Amino acid sequence: MADVDLIKSRLTSHPDFPKKGIVFLDIFPILRDPQVFEALISHVVHHITSHTIGLAPNNKIDVIVGLDARGFLLGPIVALRLGAAFVPVRKKGKLPGQCIQASYEKEYGTDAFEMQSDAIQSGQNVVIIDDLIATGGSAKAAGELVRKLGGNVLEYIFIIELLFLKASSKLGTPVYSIIQSDD
C-alpha cells in the first residue's frame, strides 16, 4: 500500500482548528503535489473499478456525488475517469433552479444540503465522495438526497475516517476510507 503511505505522509495536522480541542487534518498539501494527487485519484478510481462497481446490478457507476466543498475537488476528476456524471451537493441556497433539501445535525445546530431536483434519475448507481467523515451528518444528508430522487447509493468514499466517532455505522451503506484515524 505504498500509495496510501504516500497520501498519508502529505496530510498535515492543525491542532485547535477550527476550535480548541479539534485537530484538523488538512488535505491541501496532497493537492499541491501532482504526483500525490494523482496517486489519490488513481487509488479511488481503482477501488471503484475493482470493488464498488461489483455492487451495482448492471456493473456501472452512473453518478459521482461530491459534497460541498472538498468533495468538489475529487468528484469531478473521478467521474470523468469513470465516464460518469458529476453532481454537487451544496449548502442551502447555493444552487440555481429547483432543488430538494435534507437537513443534518452539526455540533452547534442544524444545517441543510441541497441537490438540483433533476440531477439524478431513478435507478442510477451513485457513489458519494468527500474528504473526511467525522460525525456523518452531512454524508447521511447527501445519501437522503440521492435516495429522494430514486438513486441507488452504492458506497461512500472518504480520504479520511475518524473511527472513534463511529459515523460509518450510521450511514446504512458501505463506506470506504483510505486513511483511518483513531484520534
Salt bridges, closest charged atoms under 4 A:
ASP3 OD2 - HIS43 ND1 2.63
ASP26 OD2 - HIS14 NE2 3.43
ASP33 OD2 - ARG10 NH2 3.26
GLU38 OE1 - ARG81 NH2 2.88
ASP62 OD1 - LYS60 NZ 2.88
ASP68 OD2 - ARG90 NE 3.40
ASP111 OD2 - LYS106 NZ 3.24
ASP131 OD2 - ARG70 NE 3.74
GLU155 OE1 - HIS47 NE2 2.96
GLU155 OE2 - HIS51 NE2 3.92
